[in-house]
Amino acid sequence: MFWKTFPSNPLPSFPKTSVDIDALIRRVDSVKDKMSWSQLYRAERCIDSLKFGANSYQMSPLPPCFCKNSKSTLTYGAKVTDTVASWVKQGFVCGPFDSPPMSNFRVNPLIAVNQDDKVRLVMNVSLPEGKSFNDYVDESKMKRFTCPLHVRSLTSQKSQEEGLGCLKWTKRAPTRLSQPLFTT
């Protein structure tokens, strides 16, 4: 009876996002003359990742795996189940599946971290040892660049006029959390 009432979400055929990519492109375009080269580079990479999926820089295709969740997920079972169900219902994750939906399907273990008013779920991508996502990352393929600024704070803010989630790089902490991401 449990699985009959559990929410379900099919595996998508392409990357999906709730971000309005066209609005983000327009917003970046409207302020690009005020952005540093590193901010523009990151904005363009973000847009590409939203459109086509993010590169995981794997050396080769990952083998399939099925790992058991940590014991902490049993300790906080009801909260873990509620969180996963809400993620499925909101379309953040897919499943449940009667059988693997693809030949190289991976099930990485979850860890439940107890916090004051909730349980935070963490996906362990370092298992299984020797065949993990982290084991297969080819760091030589990753594009790295040096940012000339000394970044002291990274504040997540919403742009009031566009309703976009954005990150703001500053040399100092913002004096007010309500200050705009970009000034015109």
ROPA-561015 format. One line per 5 residues: their letters; for each residue y negated, x negated, z negated of N, C-alpha, C, CB. Coordinates in nm, 4 decimals. Each point is the difference from the previous one (the first is absolute). Glycine has a CB too. Layout:
% ROPA-561015
A = Y/X/Z/Y/X/Z/Y/X/Z/Y/X/Z; ...
END
This chain:
% ROPA-561015
MFWKT = 0.1196/-0.0812/0.0000/-0.1196/0.0812/0.0000/-0.1267/-0.0861/0.0000/0.1273/0.1788/-0.1200; -0.1237/-0.2938/0.0525/-0.1178/-0.0868/-0.0107/-0.0548/-0.0379/0.1376/0.0896/-0.0889/-0.2164; -0.0033/0.0393/0.3053/-0.0469/-0.0471/0.1310/-0.0454/0.1136/0.0904/0.1549/-0.1917/-0.0213; -0.1084/0.3127/-0.0024/-0.0445/0.1139/0.0813/-0.1452/0.0358/-0.0291/0.2347/0.0858/0.0041; -0.2823/-0.1149/-0.1246/-0.1385/0.0306/-0.0362/-0.0920/-0.1211/0.0112/0.0867/0.1756/-0.1521
FPSNP = -0.0280/-0.2938/0.1749/-0.0809/-0.1222/0.0114/-0.0740/0.0015/0.1335/0.1633/-0.1298/-0.1457; -0.2919/0.0878/0.1498/-0.0721/-0.0024/0.1278/0.0668/-0.0948/0.0995/-0.2132/0.0532/-0.1215; 0.1870/-0.0312/0.2491/0.0600/-0.0811/0.1054/-0.1067/-0.0376/0.1023/0.2238/0.1132/-0.0342; -0.2111/-0.2322/0.0893/-0.0944/-0.0479/0.1000/0.0778/-0.0866/0.0993/-0.1962/0.0062/-0.1656; 0.1961/0.0282/0.2966/0.0768/-0.0779/0.0977/-0.0644/-0.1360/0.0285/0.0783/0.2147/0.1017
LPSFP = 0.0023/-0.3057/-0.0510/-0.0474/-0.1325/0.0387/-0.0883/0.0135/0.1238/0.2076/-0.1104/-0.0968; -0.3323/0.0575/0.0934/-0.0876/0.0132/0.1171/0.0431/-0.0937/0.1130/-0.1889/0.0646/-0.1520; 0.1502/-0.0311/0.2740/0.0351/-0.0837/0.1147/-0.1064/-0.1063/0.0280/0.1263/0.1931/0.0957; -0.2407/-0.1862/-0.1650/-0.1066/-0.0980/0.0173/-0.0805/-0.0063/-0.1300/-0.0113/0.0430/0.2522; -0.0693/-0.1507/-0.2718/-0.0793/-0.0101/-0.1237/-0.0962/0.1177/-0.0146/0.0174/-0.2497/0.0123
KTSVD = -0.0307/0.2990/-0.1335/-0.0917/0.1109/-0.0279/-0.0977/-0.0423/-0.1085/0.1754/0.1702/0.0657; -0.2943/-0.1121/-0.0621/-0.0996/-0.0266/-0.1027/-0.0858/0.1240/-0.0211/-0.0018/-0.2452/0.0595; -0.0510/0.2597/-0.1802/-0.0933/0.1091/-0.0272/-0.1436/-0.0429/0.0274/0.1576/0.0903/-0.1722; -0.1773/-0.2165/0.2069/-0.1327/-0.0522/0.0306/-0.0430/0.0511/0.1377/0.0420/-0.2071/-0.1421; -0.1663/0.2529/0.1518/-0.0570/0.0403/0.1286/-0.0415/-0.1287/0.0714/-0.0817/0.2285/-0.0895
IDALI = 0.1696/-0.2808/0.1741/-0.0214/-0.1308/0.0629/-0.1246/0.0005/0.0876/0.2468/-0.0404/-0.0041; -0.2694/0.1477/0.0793/-0.1189/0.0065/0.0855/-0.1280/-0.0050/-0.0837/0.1303/0.1331/0.1693; -0.1325/-0.0641/-0.2839/-0.1165/-0.0033/-0.0888/-0.0193/-0.1400/-0.0578/0.0349/0.2431/-0.0560; 0.0750/-0.3095/0.0219/-0.0082/-0.1361/-0.0515/-0.0554/-0.0945/0.1072/0.1940/0.0466/-0.1550; -0.1471/-0.0326/0.2780/-0.0495/-0.0833/0.1097/-0.1505/0.0216/0.0190/0.2268/0.0101/0.1124
RRVDS = -0.2707/0.1154/-0.1128/-0.1429/0.0294/0.0146/-0.0806/-0.0601/-0.1144/0.0575/0.2113/0.1207; -0.0039/-0.2011/-0.2431/-0.0713/-0.0527/-0.1175/-0.0111/-0.1515/0.0076/0.0826/0.1927/-0.1381; 0.0265/-0.2603/0.1710/-0.0038/-0.1460/0.0125/-0.0966/-0.0402/0.1106/0.2379/-0.0163/-0.0820; -0.2322/0.0864/0.1956/-0.0887/-0.0303/0.1126/-0.1471/0.0165/-0.0386/0.1803/0.0740/0.1580; -0.2103/0.0249/-0.2427/-0.1387/0.0256/-0.0385/-0.0574/-0.1056/-0.0940/0.0474/0.2403/0.0290
VKDKM = 0.0387/-0.3190/-0.0936/-0.0482/-0.1004/-0.0955/0.0465/-0.1416/0.0332/-0.0008/0.1778/-0.1723; 0.0634/-0.1969/0.2866/0.0589/-0.1315/0.0277/-0.1037/-0.1114/0.0052/0.1792/0.1154/0.1255; -0.3042/-0.0829/-0.0888/-0.1035/-0.1026/0.0021/-0.0409/-0.0439/-0.1400/-0.0800/0.0942/0.2147; 0.1213/-0.0201/-0.3174/-0.0302/-0.0337/-0.1389/0.1188/-0.0650/-0.0703/-0.1615/0.1894/-0.0054; 0.2729/-0.2015/0.0771/0.1223/-0.0545/-0.0592/0.0114/-0.1493/0.0287/0.1125/0.2236/0.0249
SWSQL = -0.0498/-0.2951/-0.1177/0.0307/-0.1409/0.0254/0.1169/-0.0051/0.0990/-0.0822/-0.0719/-0.2332; 0.1068/-0.0440/0.2895/0.1115/-0.0125/0.0950/0.1326/0.0332/-0.0675/-0.1275/-0.1754/0.1267; 0.1417/0.1377/-0.2539/0.1272/0.0276/-0.0683/0.0162/0.1491/-0.0280/-0.0075/-0.2283/-0.1034; -0.1014/0.2993/0.0711/0.0088/0.1439/-0.0216/0.0363/0.0716/0.1301/-0.1690/-0.0173/-0.1859; 0.1069/-0.0227/0.2965/0.0293/0.0624/0.1290/0.1441/-0.0291/0.0417/-0.2423/-0.0210/0.0664
YRAER = 0.2872/-0.1023/-0.0877/0.1377/-0.0370/0.0330/0.0988/0.0879/-0.0772/-0.0737/-0.2375/0.0459; 0.0496/0.2538/-0.1740/0.0887/0.0813/-0.0835/-0.0060/0.1477/0.0391/-0.0307/-0.1640/-0.1868; -0.0881/0.2118/0.2190/-0.0133/0.1395/0.0428/0.0786/0.0238/0.1287/-0.2275/0.0130/-0.1081; 0.2171/-0.1057/0.2039/0.0725/0.0144/0.1263/0.1511/-0.0070/-0.0221/-0.1950/-0.1016/0.1214; 0.2401/0.0116/-0.2085/0.1437/-0.0089/-0.0318/0.0481/0.1273/-0.0680/-0.0196/-0.2492/-0.0223
CIDSL = -0.0618/0.3040/-0.0660/0.0350/0.1245/-0.0695/0.0163/0.1141/0.1008/-0.1245/-0.0780/-0.2063; 0.0303/0.0893/0.2987/0.0059/0.1059/0.1012/0.1239/-0.0168/0.0869/-0.2511/0.0160/0.0008; 0.2799/-0.1387/0.0422/0.1211/-0.0254/0.0796/0.1264/0.0380/-0.0775/-0.1198/-0.1863/0.1190; 0.1244/0.1515/-0.2466/0.1173/0.0334/-0.0825/0.0152/0.1504/-0.0160/-0.0259/-0.2163/-0.1221; -0.0860/0.2875/0.1070/0.0068/0.1455/-0.0113/0.0470/0.0637/0.1295/-0.1826/-0.0074/-0.1687
KFGAN = 0.1422/-0.0488/0.2823/0.0386/0.0553/0.1300/0.1452/-0.0311/0.0364/-0.2370/-0.0225/0.0716; 0.2788/-0.1020/-0.0945/0.1281/-0.0472/0.0531/0.1022/-0.0402/-0.1055/-0.1261/-0.0752/0.1945; 0.0904/0.0813/-0.3217/0.0886/-0.0458/-0.1065/-0.0332/-0.1445/-0.0360/0.1816/0.1575/0.0784; -0.1621/-0.1927/-0.2029/-0.0333/-0.1339/-0.0473/0.1132/-0.0976/0.0294/-0.1434/0.0998/-0.1794; 0.1069/-0.2217/0.2116/0.0978/-0.1053/0.0252/0.0532/-0.0500/-0.1339/-0.1159/-0.0671/0.2164
SYQMS = 0.2460/0.0603/-0.2303/0.0587/-0.0495/-0.1252/0.0418/-0.1464/0.0104/0.0788/0.2315/-0.0492; -0.0997/-0.2941/0.1654/0.0246/-0.1429/0.0212/0.1418/-0.0414/-0.0389/-0.2420/-0.0403/-0.0403; 0.3388/0.1152/0.0862/0.1395/-0.0303/-0.0297/0.0552/-0.1029/0.0980/0.0292/0.2306/-0.0940; 0.0540/-0.3218/0.0446/0.0628/-0.1032/0.0835/0.0966/0.0612/0.0998/-0.0234/-0.1635/-0.1869; 0.0917/0.2670/0.1444/0.0971/0.0691/0.0841/0.0179/0.1401/-0.0580/0.1197/-0.2182/0.0651
PLPPC = -0.0536/0.3059/0.0071/0.0199/0.1347/-0.0555/0.0721/-0.0046/-0.1348/0.0075/0.0914/0.2334; -0.0537/-0.0084/-0.3243/0.0619/0.0056/-0.1324/0.1343/0.0685/0.0062/-0.2250/0.0034/-0.1052; 0.3219/-0.0537/0.0299/0.1295/0.0681/-0.0041/-0.0109/0.1267/-0.0842/0.1207/-0.2202/0.0274; -0.0348/0.3163/-0.0037/-0.0017/0.1196/-0.0845/0.0385/-0.0362/-0.1427/0.0571/0.1441/0.1984; -0.1027/-0.0652/-0.2926/0.0398/-0.0236/-0.1391/-0.0134/0.1299/-0.0789/-0.0729/-0.2427/0.0142
FCKNS = 0.1463/0.2484/-0.1212/-0.0092/0.1102/-0.0941/0.0053/-0.0608/-0.1385/0.1089/0.1666/0.1602; -0.2219/-0.1651/-0.2309/-0.0079/-0.0574/-0.1343/-0.0201/0.1109/-0.1026/-0.0946/-0.2144/0.0937; 0.1584/0.1993/-0.2077/-0.0177/0.0972/-0.1079/-0.1357/-0.0214/-0.0667/0.2502/0.0098/-0.0374; -0.3087/0.1001/-0.0089/-0.1265/-0.0077/-0.0726/0.0192/-0.0699/-0.1337/-0.0779/0.2100/0.1124; -0.0323/-0.2574/-0.1697/0.0075/-0.0670/-0.1299/0.0346/0.1020/-0.1088/-0.1686/-0.1738/0.0758
KSTLT = 0.2128/0.1237/-0.1887/0.0366/0.0872/-0.1122/-0.1201/0.0796/-0.0494/0.1790/-0.1622/-0.0656; -0.3002/0.1080/0.0850/-0.1198/0.0704/-0.0470/-0.0194/0.1340/0.0715/-0.1042/-0.2217/-0.0512; 0.1570/0.2357/0.1727/-0.0135/0.1284/0.0707/0.0839/0.1084/-0.0671/-0.0421/-0.1233/0.2148; 0.1508/0.0836/-0.2814/0.0803/0.0966/-0.0758/-0.0693/0.0352/-0.1315/0.2108/-0.0913/0.1041; -0.2712/-0.0084/-0.1660/-0.0711/0.0228/-0.1263/-0.1102/0.1039/0.0182/0.0505/-0.2358/-0.0714
YGAKV = -0.1216/0.2290/0.1827/-0.1110/0.0914/0.0283/0.0358/0.0937/0.1153/-0.1642/-0.1728/-0.0818; 0.2907/0.2147/0.0860/0.0549/0.0765/0.1108/-0.0790/0.1206/0.0447/0.2109/-0.0769/-0.0798; -0.2551/0.1611/-0.0132/-0.0719/0.1226/0.0380/-0.1328/-0.0341/0.0668/0.1084/0.1234/-0.1904; -0.1812/-0.2205/0.1345/-0.1292/-0.0382/0.0584/0.0199/-0.0683/0.1356/-0.0971/-0.0252/-0.2316; 0.2012/-0.0560/0.2437/0.0304/-0.0660/0.1276/0.0316/0.1053/0.1057/0.0874/-0.2045/-0.1213
TDTVA = -0.0037/0.3001/0.0863/0.0378/0.1063/0.0937/-0.1212/0.0820/0.0419/0.2270/0.0095/-0.1046; -0.3119/0.0254/0.0101/-0.1210/0.0762/0.0323/-0.0916/-0.0787/0.0937/0.0160/0.1157/-0.2223; -0.0307/-0.2448/0.1979/-0.0860/-0.0836/0.0845/0.0555/-0.0092/0.1414/-0.0701/-0.1314/-0.2015; 0.1988/0.1026/0.2129/0.0610/-0.0106/0.1332/-0.0087/0.1342/0.0734/0.1567/-0.1800/-0.0847; -0.1305/0.2889/0.0149/-0.0088/0.1331/0.0622/-0.1417/0.0277/0.0499/0.1846/0.0817/-0.1501
SWVKQ = -0.2854/-0.1206/0.0720/-0.1380/0.0226/0.0450/-0.0332/-0.0869/0.1208/-0.0660/0.0582/-0.2349; 0.1183/-0.1800/0.2398/-0.0222/-0.0881/0.1164/0.0634/0.0606/0.1253/-0.0049/-0.2025/-0.1516; 0.1270/0.2555/0.1370/0.0682/0.0619/0.1141/-0.0790/0.1227/0.0456/0.2257/-0.0832/-0.0827; -0.2661/0.1658/-0.0126/-0.0734/0.1225/0.0317/-0.1319/-0.0303/0.0713/0.1050/0.1101/-0.1990; -0.1729/-0.2185/0.1573/-0.1283/-0.0368/0.0599/0.0162/-0.0811/0.1283/-0.0985/0.0026/-0.2278
GFVCG = 0.2225/-0.0382/0.2634/0.0240/-0.0737/0.1237/-0.0163/-0.1501/-0.0118/-0.0746/0.1995/0.1164; 0.0667/-0.2530/-0.2390/-0.0127/-0.1447/-0.0182/0.1318/-0.0718/0.0256/-0.1810/0.0404/-0.1663; 0.2913/0.0263/0.1349/0.1330/-0.0572/0.0224/0.0887/0.1049/0.0664/-0.0253/-0.1542/-0.2006; 0.1360/0.1089/0.2567/0.0932/0.0888/0.0709/0.1303/0.0133/-0.0773/-0.1024/-0.0657/0.2194; 0.1743/0.1705/-0.1868/0.1293/0.0217/-0.0617/0.0022/0.1330/-0.0698/0.0311/-0.2445/-0.0276
PFDSP = 0.0705/0.2709/-0.0498/0.1231/-0.0804/-0.0117/0.0873/0.0154/0.1243/-0.0075/0.0257/-0.2502; 0.1002/-0.1209/0.2660/0.0890/-0.0016/0.1157/0.1445/0.0111/-0.0456/-0.1651/-0.1390/0.1290; 0.2458/0.2156/-0.0545/0.1437/0.0099/-0.0278/0.0703/-0.1295/0.0384/-0.0079/0.2488/0.0377; -0.0439/-0.3133/0.0664/0.0534/-0.1278/0.0460/-0.1184/-0.0810/0.0538/0.2312/0.1006/0.0567; -0.2165/-0.2314/-0.0449/-0.1112/-0.0820/0.0482/-0.0506/0.0503/0.1358/0.0938/-0.1978/-0.1251
PMSNF = -0.2258/0.2166/0.1404/-0.0543/0.0529/0.1243/-0.0096/-0.1018/0.1138/-0.1249/0.1579/-0.1399; 0.1554/-0.2838/0.1108/-0.0010/-0.1047/0.1023/0.0955/-0.1107/-0.0419/-0.2394/0.0544/0.0637; 0.2829/-0.1355/0.0326/0.1037/-0.0997/-0.0279/-0.0468/-0.1103/-0.0951/0.0935/0.0482/0.2245; -0.2204/-0.0839/-0.2211/-0.0483/-0.1083/-0.0872/-0.0788/0.0539/-0.1200/-0.0092/-0.1507/0.2002; 0.0440/0.2708/-0.2454/-0.0690/0.0663/-0.1108/0.0126/-0.0830/-0.1277/0.0443/0.2251/0.1053
RVNPL = -0.1568/-0.2378/-0.1772/-0.0029/-0.0765/-0.1242/-0.0425/0.0896/-0.1156/-0.0526/-0.2103/0.1279; 0.1190/0.1951/-0.2392/-0.0370/0.0688/-0.1230/-0.0253/-0.1083/-0.1042/0.1372/0.2101/0.0571; -0.2656/-0.2372/-0.0817/-0.0369/-0.0994/-0.1005/-0.0084/0.0665/-0.1363/-0.1259/-0.1347/0.1721; 0.1524/0.0597/-0.2782/0.0005/0.0602/-0.1332/-0.1403/0.0300/-0.0519/0.2113/-0.1210/-0.0451; -0.2200/0.2285/-0.0333/-0.1232/0.0342/-0.0690/0.0058/-0.0501/-0.1430/-0.0304/0.2016/0.1463
IAVNQ = -0.0855/-0.2363/-0.1975/-0.0177/-0.0379/-0.1398/-0.1006/0.0989/-0.0577/0.0516/-0.2500/0.0419; -0.0255/0.3042/-0.1594/-0.0925/0.0921/-0.0661/-0.0743/-0.0758/-0.1094/0.1497/0.1994/0.0503; -0.2824/-0.2001/-0.0401/-0.0837/-0.0691/-0.0983/-0.0740/0.1059/-0.0803/-0.0265/-0.2057/0.1493; 0.0551/0.2126/-0.2790/-0.0621/0.0991/-0.0856/-0.1455/-0.0373/-0.0274/0.2234/0.0511/-0.1039; -0.3135/0.0434/0.1293/-0.1408/-0.0170/-0.0328/-0.0385/0.1109/-0.0958/-0.0514/-0.1091/0.2236
DDKVR = -0.0705/0.1066/-0.2741/-0.0409/0.0956/-0.1031/0.0328/0.1444/0.0336/-0.1794/-0.1565/-0.0576; 0.1358/0.2034/0.1737/0.0155/0.1411/0.0321/0.0881/0.0266/0.1212/-0.2216/0.0336/-0.0984; 0.2869/-0.1372/0.1489/0.0852/0.0179/0.1175/0.1007/-0.1141/0.0102/-0.1859/0.1221/0.1183; 0.2750/-0.1081/-0.0238/0.0941/-0.1061/0.0323/-0.0320/-0.0449/0.1419/0.1821/0.0928/-0.1558; -0.2121/-0.2207/0.1722/-0.0339/-0.0547/0.1317/0.1273/-0.0531/0.0639/-0.2358/-0.0596/-0.0748
LVMNV = 0.2586/0.0958/0.2010/0.1181/-0.0471/0.0718/-0.0350/-0.1211/0.0842/0.0934/0.2324/0.0042; -0.0071/-0.3316/-0.0069/-0.0179/-0.1228/0.0762/0.1258/-0.0220/0.0837/-0.1539/-0.1005/-0.1781; 0.1367/0.0740/0.3077/0.1143/-0.0303/0.0854/0.0251/-0.1506/-0.0051/-0.0496/0.1990/0.1523; 0.1705/-0.2364/-0.1857/0.0362/-0.1408/-0.0095/0.0473/-0.0484/0.1370/0.0628/0.0261/-0.2450; -0.1491/-0.0998/0.3149/0.0350/-0.0502/0.1332/0.0531/-0.1434/-0.0068/-0.1751/0.1498/0.0998
SLPEG = 0.2106/-0.1953/-0.2205/0.0596/-0.1329/-0.0175/0.1517/0.0075/-0.0152/-0.2125/-0.0770/-0.1066; 0.2697/0.1954/0.1217/0.1447/0.0181/-0.0061/0.0480/0.0645/0.1293/-0.0076/0.0216/-0.2519; 0.1300/-0.0409/0.2906/0.1013/-0.0862/-0.0603/-0.0304/-0.1475/0.0286/0.1706/0.1845/0.0239; -0.1342/-0.2665/-0.1168/-0.0276/-0.1433/0.0110/0.0613/-0.0574/0.1274/-0.0074/-0.0175/-0.2506; -0.0755/-0.0549/0.3259/0.0447/-0.0615/0.1246/-0.0125/0.0909/0.1213/0.1542/-0.1343/-0.1353
KSFND = -0.1710/0.2647/0.1119/-0.0123/0.0966/0.1101/-0.1189/0.0942/-0.0211/0.2486/-0.0124/0.0350; -0.3421/-0.0294/-0.1193/-0.1120/0.0879/-0.0345/-0.1108/-0.0066/0.1047/0.0549/-0.0305/-0.2419; -0.1429/0.1271/0.2349/-0.1189/0.0018/0.0846/-0.0765/-0.1314/-0.0183/-0.0143/0.2539/-0.0155; -0.0066/-0.2944/-0.1102/-0.0747/-0.1229/-0.0273/0.0712/-0.1242/0.0536/-0.0939/0.1096/-0.2032; 0.2275/-0.1112/0.1989/0.0759/-0.1144/0.0517/-0.0199/-0.0182/0.1500/0.1684/0.0354/-0.1805
YVDES = -0.1964/0.0730/0.2525/-0.0098/-0.0039/0.1456/-0.1426/-0.0172/0.0535/0.2006/0.1422/0.0023; -0.3004/-0.1528/-0.0907/-0.1380/-0.0172/0.0454/-0.0176/-0.1408/0.0569/-0.0828/0.1662/-0.1733; 0.0299/-0.1723/0.2951/-0.0298/-0.1276/0.0658/-0.1489/-0.0263/-0.0172/0.1896/0.0281/0.1700; -0.2234/-0.1065/-0.2729/-0.1405/-0.0239/-0.0323/-0.0727/-0.0769/0.1097/0.0621/0.0013/-0.2402; 0.0110/-0.0726/0.3244/-0.0663/-0.0746/0.1075/-0.0596/0.0935/0.1051/0.1583/-0.1897/-0.0389
KMKRF = -0.1098/0.3155/0.0452/-0.0526/0.0974/0.0961/-0.1219/0.0738/-0.0536/0.2296/0.0264/0.0906; -0.2531/-0.0372/-0.2201/-0.1108/0.0731/-0.0604/-0.1315/-0.0673/0.0362/0.1479/0.0754/-0.1896; -0.2444/0.0053/0.2313/-0.1323/-0.0513/0.0325/-0.0764/-0.0168/-0.1301/0.0006/0.1116/0.2288; -0.0462/-0.2310/-0.2506/-0.0779/-0.0271/-0.1208/-0.1363/-0.0525/0.0407/0.2092/-0.0490/-0.1336; -0.3073/0.0812/0.0557/-0.1325/-0.0544/0.0234/-0.0673/-0.0177/-0.1347/-0.0166/0.1094/0.2285
TCPLH = -0.0817/-0.1973/-0.2318/-0.0713/-0.0260/-0.1231/-0.1291/0.0795/0.0004/0.1016/-0.2300/-0.0181; -0.1218/0.3049/-0.0845/-0.1216/0.0799/-0.0139/-0.1062/-0.0882/-0.0647/0.1319/0.2185/-0.0200; -0.2524/-0.2297/0.0793/-0.1021/-0.0889/-0.0540/-0.0620/0.0492/-0.1305/-0.0455/-0.0682/0.2317; 0.0680/0.1938/-0.2681/-0.0579/0.0535/-0.1227/0.0928/-0.0232/-0.1183/-0.1224/0.1723/0.1337; 0.0636/-0.1828/-0.2502/0.0782/-0.0011/-0.1230/0.0046/0.1435/-0.0482/-0.0659/-0.2404/-0.0610
VRSLT = 0.1782/0.3044/0.0801/0.0119/0.1417/-0.0336/0.0307/0.0125/-0.1480/0.0794/0.0570/0.2334; -0.1649/0.0138/-0.3042/0.0187/0.0172/-0.1428/0.0501/0.1382/-0.0361/-0.1781/-0.1654/-0.0357; 0.1523/0.2622/0.1223/0.0495/0.1338/-0.0325/0.0354/0.0738/0.1267/-0.1391/0.0055/-0.2073; 0.2391/0.0765/0.1973/0.0429/0.0857/0.1096/0.0021/0.1404/-0.0560/0.1387/-0.1830/0.1146; -0.2256/0.2676/-0.0635/-0.0140/0.1341/-0.0533/0.0412/0.1014/0.1051/-0.1850/-0.0757/-0.1517
SQKSQ = 0.2721/0.1656/0.1174/0.0377/0.1074/0.0908/-0.1018/0.1123/-0.0151/0.2471/-0.0615/-0.0136; -0.3075/0.1023/0.1244/-0.0993/0.1062/-0.0035/0.0234/0.0961/0.1148/-0.1654/-0.1537/-0.1088; 0.1179/0.2748/0.0946/0.0047/0.0982/0.1090/-0.1398/0.0122/0.0571/0.1931/0.1273/-0.1065; -0.2001/-0.1265/0.2375/-0.1273/0.0225/0.0670/-0.0289/0.1496/-0.0050/0.0313/-0.2028/0.1529; -0.1366/0.2417/-0.2224/-0.0306/0.1415/-0.0218/-0.0206/0.0752/0.1310/-0.1032/-0.0614/-0.2180
EEGLG = 0.0312/0.0005/0.3124/-0.0316/0.0736/0.1210/0.1174/0.0116/0.0960/-0.2318/-0.0766/-0.0267; 0.3267/-0.0142/0.0227/0.1124/0.0038/0.0936/0.1306/0.0401/-0.0666/-0.1140/-0.1745/0.1325; 0.1215/0.1618/-0.2664/0.1224/0.0327/-0.0699/0.1110/-0.0995/0.0295/-0.0666/0.2381/0.0070; 0.0306/-0.3637/0.0204/0.0995/-0.1019/0.0332/0.0275/-0.0877/-0.1205/-0.0744/0.0021/0.2391; 0.1991/-0.0391/-0.2578/0.0333/-0.0958/-0.1037/-0.0251/-0.1391/0.0548/0.1723/0.1554/-0.1024
CLKWT = -0.2516/-0.2359/0.0353/-0.0351/-0.1328/0.0499/0.0021/-0.1000/-0.1139/-0.1403/0.1012/0.1817; 0.1472/-0.2275/-0.1476/-0.0089/-0.1058/-0.0991/-0.1322/-0.0716/0.0174/0.2506/-0.0271/-0.0052; -0.3131/-0.0113/-0.1036/-0.1282/-0.0678/0.0057/0.0143/-0.1392/-0.0601/-0.1232/0.2204/-0.0138; 0.0882/-0.3214/0.0893/0.0002/-0.1369/-0.0484/-0.1420/-0.0333/-0.0430/0.1939/-0.0665/0.1520; -0.2108/0.0186/-0.2738/-0.1329/-0.0351/-0.0470/0.0032/-0.1361/-0.0676/-0.0570/0.2430/-0.0286
KRAPT = -0.0603/-0.3063/0.0184/-0.0106/-0.1265/-0.0728/-0.0129/0.0264/-0.1497/-0.1077/-0.1087/0.2004; 0.0693/0.2285/-0.2358/-0.0145/0.0366/-0.1408/0.0547/0.1404/-0.0195/-0.2035/-0.1490/-0.0265; 0.2268/0.1836/-0.0953/0.0484/0.1352/-0.0280/-0.1101/0.1000/0.0330/0.1548/-0.0859/-0.1815; -0.1210/0.2025/0.2345/-0.1032/0.0987/0.0315/-0.0686/0.0470/-0.1272/0.1288/0.0728/0.2028; -0.2586/-0.0467/-0.1911/-0.0745/0.0463/-0.1172/0.0324/0.1455/-0.0298/-0.1837/-0.1627/0.0512
RLSQP = 0.2199/0.2392/0.0520/0.0389/0.1393/-0.0172/0.1203/0.0255/0.0882/-0.2375/0.0719/-0.0537; 0.3313/0.0034/0.0072/0.1154/0.0327/0.0835/-0.0375/0.0942/0.1128/0.1477/-0.0326/-0.1967; -0.2632/0.0975/0.1856/-0.0387/0.0951/0.1029/-0.0795/-0.0657/0.1135/-0.0019/0.1773/-0.1752; -0.0238/-0.3083/0.1655/-0.0781/-0.0614/0.1080/0.0775/0.0070/0.1305/-0.1127/-0.1539/-0.1642; 0.0416/0.1743/0.2769/0.0684/0.0191/0.1275/0.0728/-0.1253/0.0463/-0.1716/0.1682/0.0591
LFTT = 0.2765/-0.1468/0.0207/0.0764/-0.1105/0.0541/-0.0841/-0.0825/0.0961/0.2090/0.1337/-0.0265; -0.2781/-0.0670/0.1165/-0.0878/-0.0673/0.0950/-0.1377/0.0636/-0.0120/0.1928/-0.0539/0.1591; -0.2964/-0.0267/-0.1596/-0.1341/0.0577/-0.0038/-0.0575/-0.0025/0.1405/-0.0347/-0.0744/-0.2399; -0.0402/0.1765/0.2732/-0.0587/0.0068/0.1340/-0.1479/-0.0228/-0.0044/0.1769/0.1559/0.0693
END
